Amino acid sequence: MTEHDDVAPAVAPEEVAAGLPAVEDAAVLLDFDGTLSHLVDDPASAGPADGAADVVGRLAERTRVVVVSGRPVDVLRGFLPADLPVTWAGGHGAEVAEADGPIEPAADLQVVHARRDAAQEALEALLADAPAGWHVELKPTGLAVHSRLVEDPSAHADRVRALLDHHAGDDMEVSTGHDVVELRPAGVDKGVAVSRLLADDHRVPVAIGDDVTDEDTFAVAVAGGGTAILVATTPRRSHATMRVADPDEVVALLAAWLDRD
């Protein structure tokens, strides 16, 4: 991810929509957690914000939509209508599927699973005496260690990170997000994924996301002459050029954009 120094200013959803290109001229890149879905303590209990599935479906009827998330594609298809005519990029781009088509991995799954399973076994031993709340989520292309329910994760956070770094080797890498640290294939991120997906697409990218991992998507969107929108209640340095508060405001801006044209 490239360096960025600008702080994305807060902008009302309707004002964001007013400045976007025509819907048909845009390729829309949407994160899920924290963007289309409110963040929750238990990742399994997440679901789209009110109106999110409908507005994404309306967008996808008119232009290219890519849902790009750290979640596996199969999980995304469980949270959103599986028949949405969107492109799915799961595992931070480690797996991709068109609409309801087959999932194509972007990494050697035999190597990925060997490293993932070894890391899981070591994590179980490491966290056996840790405070309650740690959760290890196995994914088709890696694993994630969640700490949102841990009262004080600092006592084990460095040890968790060191363990994952040890098991990453040359084939995997470690990334961090909101209360999560992940082991995933090296050289794969959301920016790489959307760059490949949009390689022959001449529409203007419009990217919306909330997490540090979405900065890679933002960088691609901005470099392509498009717009990047951060979802956050407080300002932070970002590639994004503007900011809305939460998934409800994301739904509002997408609805206003659709209704504008």
MIMITI-548511 format. One line per 2 residues: number of its first residue (from 1); their letters; for each residue x, y, z of N, C-alpha, C. Coordinates in Angstrom, 3 decimals, padded with zeros to 6 digits, always signed. Example, Ala and Ser with C-alpha at 12.3 -4.5 7.8 and 13.67 -1.06 7.14 Angstrom:
<sites>
1	AS	+013.190/-005.690/+007.800/+012.300/-004.500/+007.800/+013.200/-003.300/+007.800; +012.850/-002.250/+007.080/+013.670/-001.060/+007.140/+012.900/+000.030/+007.870 $
</sites>
This chain:
<sites>
1	MT	+000.849/-001.199/+000.000/+000.000/+000.000/+000.000/+000.880/+001.244/+000.000; +000.549/+002.192/-000.845/+001.352/+003.405/-000.931/+001.073/+004.328/+000.237 $
3	EH	+001.995/+005.279/+000.454/+001.809/+006.235/+001.539/+000.710/+007.230/+001.201; +000.036/+007.718/+002.214/-000.999/+008.715/+002.007/-000.984/+009.676/+003.178 $
5	DD	-001.232/+010.959/+002.910/-001.112/+011.985/+003.935/-002.384/+012.802/+004.141; -003.347/+012.658/+003.258/-004.525/+013.497/+003.337/-005.572/+012.907/+004.276 $
7	VA	-006.305/+013.793/+004.941/-007.403/+013.387/+005.804/-008.701/+013.597/+005.040; -009.478/+012.529/+004.880/-010.720/+012.607/+004.115/-011.762/+013.407/+004.892 $
9	PA	-012.298/+014.492/+004.315/-013.305/+015.289/+005.014/-014.675/+014.630/+004.979; -015.483/+014.889/+006.002/-016.850/+014.385/+006.037/-017.700/+015.154/+005.034 $
11	VA	-018.513/+014.413/+004.273/-019.386/+015.009/+003.265/-020.755/+014.351/+003.378; -021.820/+015.103/+003.270/-023.163/+014.560/+003.338/-023.391/+013.589/+002.178 $
13	PE	-024.104/+012.483/+002.423/-024.311/+011.482/+001.367/-024.848/+012.065/+000.067; -025.795/+012.997/+000.156/-026.388/+013.583/-001.049/-025.350/+014.394/-001.830 $
15	EV	-024.435/+015.048/-001.123/-023.384/+015.810/-001.791/-022.392/+014.875/-002.472; -022.086/+013.756/-001.821/-021.220/+012.761/-002.455/-021.847/+012.295/-003.761 $
17	AA	-023.127/+011.923/-003.703/-023.827/+011.416/-004.882/-023.836/+012.435/-006.013; -023.986/+013.696/-005.658/-024.060/+014.740/-006.678/-022.767/+014.874/-007.464 $
19	GL	-021.642/+014.527/-006.861/-020.360/+014.681/-007.520/-019.851/+013.447/-008.233; -020.599/+012.353/-008.196/-020.152/+011.120/-008.838/-020.517/+011.109/-010.316 $
21	PA	-019.812/+010.309/-011.121/-020.175/+010.204/-012.540/-021.527/+009.522/-012.704; -022.056/+009.516/-013.909/-023.286/+008.769/-014.168/-023.095/+007.310/-013.748 $
23	VE	-024.133/+006.719/-013.183/-024.035/+005.349/-012.679/-023.477/+004.409/-013.744; -023.973/+004.520/-014.966/-023.552/+003.613/-016.036/-022.092/+003.799/-016.427 $
25	DA	-021.507/+004.915/-016.066/-020.108/+005.187/-016.405/-019.145/+004.772/-015.299; -019.661/+004.211/-014.206/-018.831/+003.883/-013.043/-018.713/+002.380/-012.843 $
27	AV	-017.577/+001.952/-012.314/-017.391/+000.595/-011.792/-017.346/+000.731/-010.273; -018.295/+000.133/-009.581/-018.487/+000.379/-008.160/-017.829/-000.748/-007.351 $
29	LL	-016.931/-000.371/-006.442/-016.148/-001.309/-005.638/-016.568/-001.156/-004.184; -017.212/-002.184/-003.632/-017.814/-002.078/-002.308/-017.233/-003.100/-001.343 $
31	DF	-016.743/-002.635/-000.219/-016.409/-003.513/+000.905/-017.715/-003.990/+001.550; -017.632/-004.979/+002.433/-018.841/-005.461/+003.110/-018.875/-005.000/+004.569 $
33	DG	-018.047/-005.590/+005.439/-018.080/-005.260/+006.864/-017.693/-003.806/+007.090; -018.544/-003.071/+007.798/-018.283/-001.678/+008.075/-018.685/-000.746/+006.947 $
35	TL	-019.120/-001.317/+005.829/-019.497/-000.524/+004.659/-020.934/-000.820/+004.246; -021.204/-002.062/+003.890/-022.583/-002.488/+003.629/-023.222/-003.086/+004.875 $
37	SH	-022.412/-003.416/+005.851/-022.876/-004.029/+007.099/-022.257/-003.283/+008.273; -023.046/-003.060/+009.319/-022.494/-002.473/+010.542/-021.543/-003.471/+011.199 $
39	LV	-020.465/-002.976/+011.799/-019.541/-003.834/+012.521/-020.224/-004.397/+013.765; -020.013/-005.687/+014.003/-020.618/-006.362/+015.145/-019.543/-007.145/+015.886 $
41	DD	-019.841/-007.471/+017.147/-018.864/-008.197/+017.961/-018.597/-009.596/+017.420; -019.650/-010.283/+016.972/-019.532/-011.639/+016.446/-019.614/-011.580/+014.925 $
43	PA	-018.521/-011.838/+014.198/-018.549/-011.731/+012.735/-019.636/-012.586/+012.084; -019.993/-013.708/+012.717/-020.997/-014.590/+012.127/-022.395/-013.993/+012.179 $
45	SA	-022.606/-013.012/+013.037/-023.935/-012.425/+013.193/-024.127/-011.171/+012.340; -023.166/-010.871/+011.484/-023.274/-009.688/+010.631/-024.389/-009.862/+009.610 $
47	GP	-024.800/-008.760/+009.050/-025.797/-008.773/+007.990/-025.852/-007.417/+007.345; -026.374/-007.325/+006.132/-026.409/-006.039/+005.448/-027.253/-005.016/+006.199 $
49	AD	-026.841/-003.772/+006.155/-027.629/-002.690/+006.744/-028.966/-002.580/+006.024; -029.926/-001.959/+006.671/-031.248/-001.800/+006.066/-031.126/-001.127/+004.701 $
51	GA	-031.673/-001.778/+003.705/-031.670/-001.226/+002.356/-030.437/-001.525/+001.544; -029.398/-002.106/+002.158/-028.133/-002.308/+001.443/-028.275/-003.320/+000.304 $
53	AD	-028.903/-004.452/+000.571/-029.036/-005.472/-000.475/-029.837/-004.934/-001.657; -030.890/-004.169/-001.358/-031.719/-003.614/-002.426/-030.940/-002.627/-003.279 $
55	VV	-030.197/-001.727/-002.639/-029.502/-000.692/-003.402/-028.347/-001.285/-004.199; -027.687/-002.321/-003.675/-026.626/-002.987/-004.439/-027.231/-003.698/-005.653 $
57	GR	-028.389/-004.331/-005.457/-029.059/-004.970/-006.582/-029.443/-003.980/-007.665; -029.920/-002.805/-007.267/-030.287/-001.767/-008.240/-029.053/-001.260/-008.989 $
59	LA	-027.962/-001.098/-008.264/-026.722/-000.675/-008.914/-026.262/-001.703/-009.939; -026.300/-002.978/-009.539/-025.789/-004.040/-010.393/-026.626/-004.226/-011.656 $
61	ER	-027.870/-003.774/-011.639/-028.698/-003.821/-012.843/-028.266/-002.785/-013.871; -027.517/-001.775/-013.414/-027.169/-000.660/-014.301/-025.679/-000.562/-014.622 $
63	TR	-024.812/-001.183/-013.793/-023.381/-001.065/-014.048/-022.613/-002.178/-013.354; -021.303/-002.166/-013.485/-020.433/-003.181/-012.882/-020.293/-002.917/-011.394 $
65	VV	-020.552/-003.937/-010.578/-020.379/-003.843/-009.136/-019.475/-004.985/-008.686; -018.457/-004.660/-007.907/-017.568/-005.664/-007.317/-017.676/-005.550/-005.800 $
67	VV	-018.048/-006.636/-005.143/-018.020/-006.700/-003.683/-016.679/-007.306/-003.307; -015.805/-006.486/-002.719/-014.434/-006.911/-002.426/-014.225/-006.854/-000.916 $
69	SG	-013.985/-008.026/-000.309/-014.029/-008.165/+001.141/-012.983/-009.158/+001.622; -012.682/-009.072/+002.904/-011.855/-010.097/+003.521/-012.616/-011.390/+003.746 $
71	RP	-013.925/-011.331/+003.676/-014.752/-012.526/+003.843/-014.575/-013.473/+002.651; -014.731/-014.791/+002.874/-014.761/-015.725/+001.743/-015.987/-015.473/+000.865 $
73	VD	-015.885/-015.802/-000.404/-017.000/-015.608/-001.331/-018.244/-016.343/-000.862; -018.096/-017.584/-000.410/-019.259/-018.353/+000.034/-019.978/-017.663/+001.192 $
75	VL	-019.224/-017.019/+002.080/-019.827/-016.312/+003.202/-020.554/-015.060/+002.714; -019.933/-014.320/+001.798/-020.580/-013.140/+001.238/-021.896/-013.499/+000.569 $
77	RG	-021.901/-014.616/-000.133/-023.122/-015.062/-000.802/-024.205/-015.464/+000.195; -023.809/-015.730/+001.423/-024.791/-016.016/+002.456/-025.367/-014.760/+003.096 $
79	FL	-024.586/-013.686/+003.098/-025.046/-012.432/+003.692/-025.870/-011.598/+002.720; -025.481/-011.613/+001.448/-026.185/-010.881/+000.409/-026.871/-011.889/-000.513 $
81	PA	-027.905/-011.484/-001.228/-028.562/-012.416/-002.144/-027.563/-013.053/-003.099; -027.515/-014.374/-003.119/-026.511/-015.081/-003.907/-026.673/-014.866/-005.404 $
83	DL	-027.865/-014.439/-005.827/-028.095/-014.241/-007.255/-027.855/-012.798/-007.707; -027.272/-011.977/-006.841/-026.930/-010.621/-007.258/-025.982/-010.678/-008.462 $
85	PV	-026.219/-009.877/-009.487/-025.325/-009.893/-010.658/-024.063/-009.071/-010.423; -023.295/-009.465/-009.405/-022.071/-008.755/-009.047/-020.879/-009.682/-009.195 $
87	TW	-019.692/-009.086/-009.197/-018.456/-009.847/-009.092/-018.082/-009.924/-007.626; -017.713/-011.120/-007.165/-017.312/-011.321/-005.776/-015.792/-011.463/-005.717 $
89	AG	-015.144/-010.673/-004.870/-013.706/-010.809/-004.620/-013.538/-011.027/-003.120; -013.354/-012.270/-002.712/-013.263/-012.612/-001.297/-011.833/-012.854/-000.856 $
91	GH	-011.658/-012.995/+000.465/-010.325/-013.251/+000.998/-009.336/-012.174/+000.619; -009.791/-010.901/+000.587/-008.950/-009.766/+000.171/-008.459/-009.936/-001.260 $
93	GA	-009.260/-010.624/-002.075/-008.898/-010.812/-003.474/-008.241/-012.142/-003.764; -008.118/-013.017/-002.770/-007.494/-014.321/-002.983/-008.414/-015.292/-003.706 $
95	EV	-009.704/-014.954/-003.808/-010.635/-015.760/-004.587/-011.647/-014.830/-005.249; -012.013/-015.164/-006.462/-012.896/-014.313/-007.259/-013.950/-015.178/-007.937 $
97	AE	-015.155/-014.643/-008.041/-016.231/-015.342/-008.753/-017.114/-014.315/-009.434; -017.591/-014.647/-010.617/-018.548/-013.797/-011.318/-019.955/-014.256/-010.964 $
99	AD	-020.761/-013.330/-010.457/-022.164/-013.592/-010.110/-022.279/-014.927/-009.366; -023.027/-015.883/-009.913/-023.184/-017.177/-009.238/-022.262/-018.242/-009.835 $
101	GP	-021.184/-017.805/-010.480/-020.251/-018.730/-011.100/-019.285/-019.361/-010.122; -018.396/-020.222/-010.618/-017.439/-020.918/-009.747/-016.419/-019.962/-009.143 $
103	IE	-015.882/-020.340/-007.992/-014.871/-019.536/-007.306/-013.494/-019.911/-007.831; -012.755/-018.894/-008.245/-011.409/-019.108/-008.781/-010.371/-018.599/-007.780 $
105	PA	-009.525/-019.497/-007.230/-008.507/-019.033/-006.284/-007.358/-018.345/-007.000; -006.760/-017.362/-006.322/-005.620/-016.640/-006.879/-004.334/-017.054/-006.168 $
107	AD	-004.331/-018.234/-005.569/-003.157/-018.715/-004.845/-003.159/-020.240/-004.872; -002.008/-020.832/-004.563/-001.883/-022.280/-004.486/-002.511/-022.741/-003.171 $
109	LQ	-003.718/-023.310/-003.241/-004.444/-023.636/-002.022/-003.785/-024.754/-001.220; -003.026/-025.626/-001.866/-002.342/-026.683/-001.121/-001.322/-026.069/-000.159 $
111	VV	-000.578/-025.093/-000.644/+000.403/-024.406/+000.204/-000.318/-023.577/+001.267; -001.339/-022.847/+000.846/-002.097/-021.998/+001.766/-002.658/-022.807/+002.916 $
113	HA	-003.283/-023.933/+002.603/-003.925/-024.734/+003.653/-002.899/-025.351/+004.598; -001.742/-025.737/+004.076/-000.706/-026.306/+004.941/-000.238/-025.269/+005.958 $
115	RR	+000.003/-024.052/+005.515/+000.462/-023.001/+006.428/-000.668/-022.563/+007.364; -001.862/-022.447/+006.825/-003.018/-022.064/+007.645/-003.259/-023.062/+008.760 $
117	DA	-003.244/-024.355/+008.433/-003.553/-025.377/+009.432/-002.472/-025.454/+010.505; -001.211/-025.274/+010.107/-000.129/-025.271/+011.094/-000.266/-024.069/+012.022 $
119	AQ	-000.630/-022.918/+011.471/-000.821/-021.724/+012.292/-002.003/-021.901/+013.237; -003.067/-022.519/+012.756/-004.229/-022.735/+013.619/-003.861/-023.603/+014.828 $
121	EA	-003.129/-024.671/+014.601/-002.733/-025.563/+015.697/-001.886/-024.809/+016.723; -000.948/-023.999/+016.244/-000.091/-023.237/+017.153/-000.896/-022.176/+017.902 $
123	LE	-001.859/-021.560/+017.233/-002.694/-020.545/+017.885/-003.536/-021.154/+018.990; -004.057/-022.340/+018.766/-004.857/-022.994/+019.798/-004.048/-023.199/+021.068 $
125	AL	-002.772/-023.572/+020.910/-001.901/-023.745/+022.075/-001.587/-022.401/+022.725; -001.312/-021.399/+021.904/-000.958/-020.076/+022.421/-002.120/-019.440/+023.186 $
127	LA	-003.330/-019.597/+022.675/-004.482/-018.911/+023.251/-005.238/-019.750/+024.282; -004.700/-020.925/+024.598/-005.387/-021.811/+025.549/-005.579/-021.148/+026.904 $
129	DA	-004.609/-020.336/+027.341/-004.702/-019.674/+028.644/-004.897/-018.173/+028.501; -005.336/-017.719/+027.315/-005.548/-016.288/+027.067/-006.904/-015.858/+027.604 $
131	PA	-007.107/-014.569/+027.808/-008.425/-014.084/+028.232/-009.501/-014.478/+027.236; -010.722/-014.601/+027.710/-011.826/-014.997/+026.855/-012.056/-013.964/+025.755 $
133	GW	-012.547/-014.435/+024.625/-012.939/-013.528/+023.556/-012.155/-013.680/+022.270; -010.962/-014.277/+022.327/-010.199/-014.497/+021.106/-010.939/-015.490/+020.221 $
135	HV	-010.958/-015.232/+018.924/-011.650/-016.121/+017.995/-010.805/-016.298/+016.748; -010.513/-017.560/+016.415/-009.747/-017.883/+015.207/-010.728/-018.340/+014.133 $
137	EL	-010.759/-017.606/+013.031/-011.668/-017.910/+011.922/-010.877/-018.513/+010.771; -011.180/-019.763/+010.434/-010.554/-020.392/+009.276/-011.228/-019.910/+008.005 $
139	KP	-010.409/-019.619/+006.996/-010.928/-019.193/+005.694/-010.345/-020.091/+004.610; -010.989/-020.149/+003.447/-010.427/-020.962/+002.359/-009.037/-020.521/+001.944 $
141	TG	-008.710/-019.244/+002.170/-007.410/-018.727/+001.736/-006.564/-018.200/+002.887; -006.807/-018.670/+004.100/-006.005/-018.240/+005.236/-006.771/-018.342/+006.528 $
143	LA	-006.433/-017.471/+007.478/-007.183/-017.424/+008.723/-007.126/-016.019/+009.300; -008.107/-015.731/+010.150/-008.178/-014.435/+010.813/-008.303/-014.655/+012.310 $
145	VH	-007.616/-013.831/+013.089/-007.692/-013.889/+014.546/-008.386/-012.617/+015.019; -009.603/-012.775/+015.560/-010.417/-011.633/+015.976/-010.236/-011.370/+017.467 $
147	SR	-010.162/-010.096/+017.842/-009.979/-009.725/+019.252/-011.027/-008.724/+019.729; -012.103/-008.517/+018.959/-013.081/-007.490/+019.313/-013.753/-007.782/+020.654 $
149	LV	-013.872/-009.047/+021.025/-014.544/-009.414/+022.273/-013.578/-009.576/+023.446; -012.286/-009.309/+023.216/-011.286/-009.451/+024.272/-011.198/-008.137/+025.043 $
151	ED	-011.325/-008.214/+026.355/-011.315/-007.001/+027.172/-009.985/-006.255/+027.060; -008.868/-006.992/+027.113/-007.547/-006.381/+026.983/-006.680/-007.285/+026.103 $
153	PS	-006.710/-007.078/+024.783/-005.948/-007.961/+023.894/-004.447/-007.710/+023.897; -003.997/-006.626/+024.527/-002.590/-006.245/+024.413/-001.646/-007.308/+024.957 $
155	AH	-002.079/-008.047/+025.956/-001.192/-009.034/+026.587/-000.787/-010.143/+025.622; -001.631/-010.452/+024.640/-001.326/-011.539/+023.708/-001.157/-011.060/+022.271 $
157	AD	-001.464/-009.808/+021.982/-001.470/-009.340/+020.596/-000.116/-009.509/+019.915; +000.969/-009.131/+020.593/+002.292/-009.242/+019.983/+002.659/-010.698/+019.746 $
159	RV	+002.251/-011.577/+020.672/+002.561/-013.002/+020.519/+001.780/-013.614/+019.365; +000.532/-013.187/+019.201/-000.273/-013.665/+018.070/+000.369/-013.221/+016.759 $
161	RA	+000.738/-011.947/+016.689/+001.356/-011.434/+015.466/+002.663/-012.162/+015.165; +003.493/-012.385/+016.191/+004.772/-013.071/+015.978/+004.552/-014.499/+015.499 $
163	LL	+003.556/-015.168/+016.043/+003.258/-016.548/+015.615/+002.847/-016.566/+014.146; +001.977/-015.642/+013.744/+001.548/-015.616/+012.354/+002.700/-015.254/+011.422 $
165	DH	+003.539/-014.313/+011.841/+004.717/-013.976/+011.039/+005.606/-015.200/+010.843; +005.753/-015.996/+011.884/+006.581/-017.201/+011.814/+006.025/-018.197/+010.809 $
167	HA	+004.699/-018.343/+010.780/+004.078/-019.343/+009.904/+003.838/-018.823/+008.496; +004.043/-017.544/+008.265/+003.778/-016.994/+006.940/+004.753/-017.496/+005.885 $
169	GD	+006.036/-017.619/+006.267/+007.037/-018.033/+005.300/+007.093/-017.070/+004.130; +007.449/-017.612/+002.942/+007.525/-016.774/+001.741/+006.212/-016.740/+000.981 $
171	DM	+005.288/-017.627/+001.338/+004.066/-017.786/+000.553/+002.879/-017.021/+001.120; +002.964/-016.618/+002.386/+001.866/-015.938/+003.048/+002.365/-014.636/+003.654 $
173	EV	+001.430/-013.766/+004.050/+001.787/-012.529/+004.720/+000.735/-012.221/+005.779; +001.080/-011.297/+006.667/+000.195/-010.952/+007.785/-000.279/-009.519/+007.595 $
175	ST	-001.572/-009.298/+007.785/-002.140/-007.960/+007.691/-003.027/-007.711/+008.901; -003.273/-006.450/+009.196/-004.123/-006.093/+010.325/-005.284/-005.232/+009.857 $
177	GH	-006.392/-005.296/+010.631/-007.569/-004.489/+010.370/-008.226/-004.113/+011.678; -009.529/-003.827/+011.632/-010.262/-003.471/+012.841/-010.368/-004.685/+013.761 $
179	DV	-009.564/-004.716/+014.839/-009.614/-005.791/+015.830/-009.395/-007.164/+015.207; -008.554/-007.236/+014.187/-008.293/-008.516/+013.528/-006.892/-008.497/+012.939 $
181	VE	-006.244/-009.653/+012.987/-004.972/-009.850/+012.296/-005.136/-011.105/+011.449; -004.647/-011.049/+010.203/-004.927/-012.127/+009.264/-003.659/-012.681/+008.633 $
183	LR	-003.717/-013.980/+008.343/-002.699/-014.666/+007.557/-003.320/-014.933/+006.190; -002.687/-014.406/+005.125/-003.271/-014.533/+003.792/-002.166/-014.694/+002.766 $
185	PA	-002.507/-015.109/+001.544/-001.468/-015.326/+000.526/-000.670/-014.063/+000.237; +000.625/-014.220/+000.060/+001.491/-013.086/-000.232/+001.183/-012.520/-001.618 $
187	GV	+001.309/-011.207/-001.739/+001.119/-010.568/-003.034/-000.320/-010.432/-003.456; -001.244/-010.751/-002.557/-002.673/-010.650/-002.859/-003.285/-009.621/-001.918 $
189	DK	-003.935/-008.631/-002.477/-004.696/-007.695/-001.661/-005.854/-007.163/-002.491; -006.692/-006.342/-001.883/-007.873/-005.849/-002.589/-007.497/-005.011/-003.805 $
191	GV	-006.421/-004.240/-003.686/-005.995/-003.418/-004.802/-005.537/-004.240/-005.993; -004.760/-005.285/-005.734/-004.313/-006.182/-006.804/-005.517/-006.818/-007.482 $
193	AV	-006.475/-007.252/-006.669/-007.653/-007.924/-007.211/-008.458/-007.003/-008.114; -008.751/-005.785/-007.643/-009.589/-004.907/-008.459/-008.823/-004.401/-009.687 $
195	SR	-007.508/-004.268/-009.581/-006.731/-003.883/-010.758/-006.886/-004.913/-011.866; -006.845/-006.187/-011.494/-007.016/-007.257/-012.483/-008.440/-007.265/-013.031 $
197	LL	-009.402/-007.094/-012.148/-010.794/-007.153/-012.579/-011.165/-005.994/-013.499; -010.531/-004.844/-013.294/-010.862/-003.655/-014.078/-009.886/-003.404/-015.224 $
199	AD	-009.004/-004.355/-015.479/-007.953/-004.141/-016.482/-008.515/-003.773/-017.847; -009.618/-004.376/-018.242/-010.212/-004.103/-019.555/-011.531/-003.350/-019.427 $
201	DH	-011.745/-002.722/-018.281/-012.983/-001.996/-018.020/-012.661/-000.501/-018.014; -013.291/+000.236/-018.880/-012.958/+001.653/-019.029/-013.871/+002.569/-018.219 $
203	RV	-014.690/+001.968/-017.359/-015.527/+002.794/-016.504/-014.702/+003.413/-015.371; -015.246/+004.467/-014.793/-014.551/+005.206/-013.728/-014.761/+004.486/-012.395 $
205	PV	-013.691/+004.111/-011.684/-013.881/+003.397/-010.421/-014.387/+004.294/-009.297; -015.366/+003.786/-008.564/-015.879/+004.438/-007.357/-015.778/+003.407/-006.238 $
207	AI	-014.872/+003.629/-005.278/-014.577/+002.666/-004.221/-015.086/+003.168/-002.879; -015.720/+002.276/-002.119/-016.232/+002.623/-000.792/-015.801/+001.535/+000.189 $
209	GD	-015.173/+001.936/+001.300/-014.730/+000.970/+002.296/-014.374/+001.664/+003.595; -014.156/+000.858/+004.633/-013.933/+001.438/+005.960/-012.606/+001.067/+006.591 $
211	DV	-011.966/+000.013/+006.128/-010.838/-000.541/+006.874/-009.503/-000.177/+006.226; -008.432/-000.449/+006.964/-007.088/-000.209/+006.440/-006.865/-001.005/+005.160 $
213	TD	-007.417/-002.207/+005.094/-007.237/-003.045/+003.903/-007.920/-002.451/+002.672; -008.881/-001.559/+002.876/-009.549/-000.913/+001.741/-008.699/+000.188/+001.123 $
215	ED	-007.634/+000.601/+001.796/-006.770/+001.628/+001.238/-006.151/+001.185/-000.085; -005.916/-000.118/-000.241/-005.372/-000.617/-001.503/-006.371/-000.410/-002.634 $
217	TF	-007.655/-000.634/-002.358/-008.696/-000.376/-003.350/-008.790/+001.120/-003.643; -008.733/+001.931/-002.580/-008.798/+003.381/-002.761/-007.680/+003.877/-003.679 $
219	AV	-006.483/+003.372/-003.459/-005.336/+003.819/-004.251/-005.544/+003.514/-005.728; -006.085/+002.335/-006.020/-006.357/+001.959/-007.409/-007.420/+002.869/-008.007 $
221	AV	-008.475/+003.130/-007.237/-009.561/+003.975/-007.729/-009.067/+005.384/-008.052; -008.315/+005.962/-007.132/-007.829/+007.326/-007.335/-006.843/+007.379/-008.499 $
223	AG	-005.956/+006.379/-008.592/-004.994/+006.344/-009.688/-005.694/+006.210/-011.039; -006.887/+005.589/-011.034/-007.654/+005.430/-012.256/-008.578/+006.592/-012.553 $
225	GG	-008.386/+007.709/-011.856/-009.199/+008.888/-012.101/-010.565/+008.838/-011.454; -010.738/+007.915/-010.497/-012.030/+007.744/-009.855/-012.119/+008.368/-008.478 $
227	TA	-013.048/+007.871/-007.697/-013.356/+008.424/-006.381/-013.223/+007.334/-005.327; -012.671/+007.694/-004.175/-012.577/+006.781/-003.034/-013.282/+007.419/-001.847 $
229	IL	-014.163/+006.661/-001.210/-014.991/+007.174/-000.121/-014.754/+006.318/+001.119; -014.267/+006.941/+002.167/-014.013/+006.265/+003.436/-015.280/+006.265/+004.282 $
231	VA	-015.535/+005.138/+004.943/-016.655/+005.037/+005.876/-016.081/+005.035/+007.286; -016.265/+006.142/+008.010/-015.686/+006.267/+009.351/-016.340/+007.440/+010.072 $
233	TT	-016.553/+007.278/+011.366/-017.150/+008.364/+012.144/-016.134/+009.428/+012.519; -014.865/+009.068/+012.543/-013.815/+010.032/+012.872/-012.819/+010.106/+011.721 $
235	PR	-012.205/+011.267/+011.503/-011.274/+011.420/+010.382/-009.986/+010.645/+010.602; -009.375/+010.211/+009.512/-008.042/+009.602/+009.568/-007.386/+009.788/+008.201 $
237	RS	-006.098/+009.614/+008.168/-005.365/+009.746/+006.917/-005.757/+008.606/+005.983; -005.978/+008.944/+004.723/-006.522/+007.964/+003.799/-006.279/+008.400/+002.360 $
239	HA	-006.292/+007.414/+001.456/-006.324/+007.714/+000.030/-007.686/+008.275/-000.371; -008.687/+008.064/+000.466/-010.032/+008.515/+000.136/-010.083/+010.037/+000.046 $
241	TM	-010.966/+010.521/-000.815/-011.101/+011.960/-001.017/-012.261/+012.541/-000.223; -013.085/+011.688/+000.364/-014.193/+012.152/+001.190/-014.609/+011.028/+002.128 $
243	RV	-015.473/+011.379/+003.092/-015.833/+010.417/+004.140/-017.316/+010.541/+004.481; -017.966/+009.363/+004.662/-019.311/+009.309/+005.228/-019.225/+008.516/+006.527 $
245	AD	-020.265/+008.608/+007.355/-020.136/+008.134/+008.728/-020.237/+006.626/+008.894; -021.209/+005.993/+008.225/-021.514/+004.603/+008.552/-022.263/+003.942/+007.403 $
247	PD	-022.566/+002.631/+007.519/-023.274/+001.946/+006.433/-024.630/+002.557/+006.083; -025.315/+003.138/+007.050/-026.589/+003.785/+006.722/-026.374/+004.952/+005.762 $
249	EV	-025.289/+005.708/+005.961/-024.988/+006.794/+005.038/-024.510/+006.265/+003.683; -023.854/+005.100/+003.674/-023.491/+004.473/+002.395/-024.753/+004.153/+001.604 $
251	VA	-025.734/+003.539/+002.265/-027.002/+003.219/+001.598/-027.662/+004.492/+001.080; -027.646/+005.556/+001.895/-028.270/+006.820/+001.503/-027.586/+007.419/+000.276 $
253	LL	-026.242/+007.396/+000.237/-025.556/+008.008/-000.897/-025.766/+007.178/-002.169; -025.758/+005.834/-002.047/-025.983/+005.007/-003.221/-027.411/+005.190/-003.757 $
255	AA	-028.376/+005.288/-002.845/-029.759/+005.528/-003.269/-029.901/+006.884/-003.952; -029.255/+007.907/-003.388/-029.321/+009.245/-003.984/-028.653/+009.254/-005.354 $
257	WL	-027.569/+008.513/-005.488/-026.869/+008.421/-006.779/-027.764/+007.767/-007.838; -028.406/+006.662/-007.454/-029.303/+005.967/-008.379/-030.489/+006.846/-008.785 $
259	DR	-031.001/+007.586/-007.838/-032.183/+008.409/-008.112/-031.844/+009.699/-008.845; -030.545/+010.054/-008.845/-030.133/+011.309/-009.487/-030.272/+011.250/-011.003 $
261	D	-029.939/+010.084/-011.588/-029.892/+009.965/-013.055/-031.129/+009.274/-013.605 $
</sites>
